[in-house]
Amino acid sequence: MVSICGMDCCEECPRKEECGGCQKVKGHPFGSGTCIAAECIKRGGTEEFLRLKSTLISEFHALGIQGLEVSDLNLLSGYFVNLEYPLANGQSVKLLRDDHVYLGNQIEIPGSDRCYGLAADDRYLLVCEYGCCGKDPEIIIYKKR
Protein backbone atom coordinates (compact mmCIF):
# COMPACT_ATOMS: atom_id res chain seq x y z
CA MET A 1 0.00 0.00 0.00
CA VAL A 2 1.49 3.31 -1.06
CA SER A 3 0.77 6.28 1.20
CA ILE A 4 -0.63 9.60 -0.05
CA CYS A 5 2.86 11.11 -0.10
CA GLY A 6 4.21 8.17 -2.11
CA MET A 7 6.88 7.31 0.46
CA ASP A 8 5.18 4.12 1.61
CA CYS A 9 6.09 4.89 5.22
CA CYS A 10 3.03 2.96 6.44
CA GLU A 11 4.64 -0.35 5.50
CA GLU A 12 7.57 0.39 7.82
CA CYS A 13 5.44 1.60 10.74
CA PRO A 14 5.01 -0.88 13.60
CA ARG A 15 1.69 0.81 14.50
CA LYS A 16 0.11 0.40 11.05
CA GLU A 17 -2.51 -2.10 12.20
CA GLU A 18 -3.56 0.17 15.06
CA CYS A 19 -3.63 3.24 12.79
CA GLY A 20 -5.14 1.77 9.65
CA GLY A 21 -2.63 3.16 7.18
CA CYS A 22 -2.55 6.38 5.21
CA GLN A 23 -4.90 5.43 2.37
CA LYS A 24 -7.51 3.92 4.69
CA VAL A 25 -7.62 6.93 7.06
CA LYS A 26 -7.14 9.47 4.23
CA GLY A 27 -3.98 10.93 5.79
CA HIS A 28 -5.38 11.21 9.32
CA PRO A 29 -3.28 8.84 11.47
CA PHE A 30 -5.34 6.91 14.00
CA GLY A 31 -8.46 8.57 12.58
CA SER A 32 -7.95 11.86 14.42
CA GLY A 33 -4.37 12.93 13.75
CA THR A 34 -2.76 14.90 10.97
CA CYS A 35 0.08 13.96 8.64
CA ILE A 36 1.85 17.08 7.44
CA ALA A 37 2.87 15.38 4.17
CA ALA A 38 -0.61 14.08 3.32
CA GLU A 39 -2.26 17.43 4.07
CA CYS A 40 0.32 19.37 2.06
CA ILE A 41 0.09 17.02 -0.93
CA LYS A 42 -3.72 17.08 -0.90
CA ARG A 43 -3.57 20.90 -1.04
CA GLY A 44 -0.91 21.41 -3.70
CA GLY A 45 0.81 18.21 -4.75
CA THR A 46 4.38 17.04 -4.40
CA GLU A 47 5.79 20.43 -5.40
CA GLU A 48 4.11 22.12 -2.45
CA PHE A 49 5.39 19.41 -0.10
CA LEU A 50 8.96 19.89 -1.35
CA ARG A 51 8.60 23.68 -0.96
CA LEU A 52 7.41 23.16 2.62
CA LYS A 53 10.42 20.96 3.42
CA SER A 54 12.77 23.57 1.98
CA THR A 55 11.04 26.37 3.90
CA LEU A 56 11.23 24.44 7.16
CA ILE A 57 14.93 23.69 6.66
CA SER A 58 15.52 27.43 6.13
CA GLU A 59 13.50 28.25 9.26
CA PHE A 60 15.54 25.80 11.35
CA HIS A 61 18.79 27.33 10.03
CA ALA A 62 17.50 30.85 10.73
CA LEU A 63 17.26 29.97 14.44
CA GLY A 64 21.06 30.32 14.61
CA ILE A 65 21.63 27.30 16.82
CA GLN A 66 25.32 26.40 16.91
CA GLY A 67 26.05 23.02 15.32
CA LEU A 68 22.58 22.65 13.81
CA GLU A 69 23.05 21.82 10.13
CA VAL A 70 19.87 20.44 8.58
CA SER A 71 20.12 18.84 5.15
CA ASP A 72 16.81 16.97 5.06
CA LEU A 73 13.64 16.37 7.02
CA ASN A 74 11.90 13.02 7.38
CA LEU A 75 8.37 12.03 8.28
CA LEU A 76 8.28 11.16 11.98
CA SER A 77 5.41 9.72 13.98
CA GLY A 78 4.55 11.83 17.01
CA TYR A 79 4.28 8.59 18.97
CA PHE A 80 8.02 8.05 18.58
CA VAL A 81 9.29 11.62 18.92
CA ASN A 82 6.92 13.08 21.52
CA LEU A 83 9.33 13.27 24.44
CA GLU A 84 8.32 14.36 27.92
CA TYR A 85 10.23 17.49 28.96
CA PRO A 86 10.83 18.41 32.60
CA LEU A 87 9.88 21.98 33.49
CA ALA A 88 11.45 24.25 36.13
CA ASN A 89 8.39 23.86 38.37
CA GLY A 90 8.90 20.09 38.60
CA GLN A 91 6.12 19.18 36.19
CA SER A 92 6.62 17.59 32.79
CA VAL A 93 5.09 18.42 29.43
CA LYS A 94 4.74 16.83 26.01
CA LEU A 95 4.66 19.38 23.20
CA LEU A 96 3.64 17.17 20.28
CA ARG A 97 0.71 14.89 19.59
CA ASP A 98 1.18 11.14 19.42
CA ASP A 99 -1.37 10.84 16.59
CA HIS A 100 0.34 13.39 14.28
CA VAL A 101 3.09 12.88 11.72
CA TYR A 102 5.73 15.64 11.67
CA LEU A 103 8.67 16.61 9.53
CA GLY A 104 11.89 16.37 11.51
CA ASN A 105 15.29 14.87 11.98
CA GLN A 106 17.91 13.89 14.54
CA ILE A 107 21.19 15.79 14.26
CA GLU A 108 24.29 14.81 16.22
CA ILE A 109 25.75 17.73 18.14
CA PRO A 110 29.43 18.13 17.16
CA GLY A 111 31.77 17.27 20.04
CA SER A 112 28.96 15.93 22.23
CA ASP A 113 27.24 12.65 23.01
CA ARG A 114 23.87 14.42 22.65
CA CYS A 115 21.64 15.10 19.65
CA TYR A 116 19.29 17.79 18.47
CA GLY A 117 15.79 16.58 17.77
CA LEU A 118 13.77 18.57 15.27
CA ALA A 119 10.04 18.41 14.64
CA ALA A 120 7.80 20.76 12.69
CA ASP A 121 4.32 21.03 11.32
CA ASP A 122 2.41 23.86 9.70
CA ARG A 123 2.14 25.70 13.05
CA TYR A 124 5.24 25.06 15.20
CA LEU A 125 8.98 24.43 15.16
CA LEU A 126 10.55 22.38 17.95
CA VAL A 127 14.26 21.95 18.61
CA CYS A 128 15.23 19.88 21.59
CA GLU A 129 18.41 18.28 22.85
CA TYR A 130 18.68 14.80 24.34
CA GLY A 131 21.02 11.95 25.12
CA CYS A 132 21.00 8.35 23.96
CA CYS A 133 17.49 6.98 23.35
CA GLY A 134 15.90 10.35 24.18
CA LYS A 135 17.33 10.45 27.71
CA ASP A 136 17.31 13.76 29.62
CA PRO A 137 15.50 15.83 26.98
CA GLU A 138 15.66 19.63 27.08
CA ILE A 139 13.62 22.12 25.09
CA ILE A 140 15.92 24.43 23.11
CA ILE A 141 13.26 26.28 21.09
CA TYR A 142 9.53 25.78 20.70
CA LYS A 143 8.01 28.52 18.63
CA LYS A 144 5.03 29.37 16.54
CA ARG A 145 5.82 29.63 12.83
N, C-alpha and C positions, 0 to 999 in steps of 0.2 A: 504494500500500500504506500503510495507516494503521498507526502503531506502537501498542503496547499503551497508551501514555499518551494517545493521540489527537492528539499534536502533529505527527505525520508528519515528524519530524526525520530519519528515514532517507532520505527523498527528497532532502534537501539535503546529505547527508553524502557527501563525495567517496570515502569508504572503504566505501561500501555493498556493492559487489560482493565485496570482500575479507571483509567481516563476515558478510554474508548477510541483514541486515535484521532488525529487531526481531521480527516475527511468525515468521520462519523459525527464529531461534535462541531463541525464547521469552523474550526480554528479557536474554539473556546474550551481549553483544557479542563477536564473534570466537569464540563457542562456550565461552569460559572466563571471560569478564568478568562484571561486574554493572552493571546500569543502575539507579540509585537510584529513578527514576520507575517503571519496570516492576515492580520488587520491591515498592515501596510500594503501587502500585495493585492488584497481585495479592493483597496482604494485606488491604487495607481500602478499595479504591476511590479515586475521585477526591478524595473528602472527606479521606481520610487523607493523600493526597499534598499537598493544599493546606495542611493543618495542619502537615505537615513543613516545607514552604517557609516558612510563617509562623514556626515555631519556630526554624528556622535563621537567618532574618533577625534575630530577637530575640537569638539567641546571638551573631551577629556584632556587633550593636550593643552588647551587654553587654561586649564586649572593651574598650571605651573608647578605641578608636584614633581619634586626631584626624583629622578630615576624611573618615572612613569613614561615609557615609550610604548604606545599602542599601535600595532600594525594591523590587527584584525579584531573583529568581535564575533562571538559565536552565540548560538541560541542556547540558553541555559534555563533549565527548569527551576522555578522559585523554590520548589521542594528541596533541591540540592544546594542552593546558594543562599537561602534565607537564614543567615546566622543570627544568633541571639547576642546582642551587644549589651554589656554592662554599662549602666549609667552612674554618674557621680552620686546620686541619691541612694544607691544600692539596688535599685530595680533594674530589670533587663527589658530590652525592647527588640522586636523584630521589625525591620523596615520594609520588607518585601512581602509579597503574597505567595504562599505555597502553590496556588493554582494558576499562577501566571508564568509565562515564558518571556524571559528578558534577553537583551543583547548584552554580552559581557565577555570577560576574559580574566584569566589569572596571570599576573605578571610578577616574575621574581624580582625582588628588590636587590639591586647590585650591592655586594658586600654584606649581605644579611641572610639569615636563615628564614626570613619572613617573606610573604608575598603581598602584593596588592590584589584585591578582588574588585572587579568592576562589574556593575550592573546598571542597565538603563532601560527605560521605556519611553513612551512619548511624553511623560510628565516629569520624571526625575532622573538625576544622575547620582550614583552611589559609588564612592571609593572607600574601601576599607583596607585594613592591614590585618594579617593574621599569621599564625605559625602553622606548622605541619597539621594537616587534616582540619583546618579551620580553628585551631586552638588559640585561645586568648585574642579574640577579634576586637578591633578598635575601629570606630568610625573616623575616617579622615575627612570626608566631605559627603554630605547628603544635601542636595540642593534641587530646587525646582528649576526646570529648564525654561 
